[in-house]
Amino acid sequence: MPMVGVAEVLITLLLLGILITPWLSGVIAFQYLDLRIRREGLGQQILQASAPGAAPGERM
């Protein structure tokens, strides 16, 4: 069984960190945005403002 050196393990962890960190940051940002939109009811406001019968003054 081949022995894996410390350097190889550190390089692998570094590469995985470089790939995973931006992805995880994006997931966290999208979850925060989604939670905030749901909590503040912004989705409903956008739907109501963009409804076909909405008056121009009813825009957000």
RAWO-V643473 format. One record per pair of residues at least 6 apart in sequence whose ideal C-beta (glycine too) atoms are under 6 Angstrom apart, sorted by the first residue. I is the first residue (numbers start at 1). GAP is how many residues later the second one is. D is the distance in whole Angstrom. If there is no record, write none. Layout:
i=I gap=GAP d=D
i=I gap=GAP d=D
//
This chain:
i=37 gap=6 d=5
i=45 gap=15 d=6
i=49 gap=10 d=5
i=49 gap=11 d=5
//
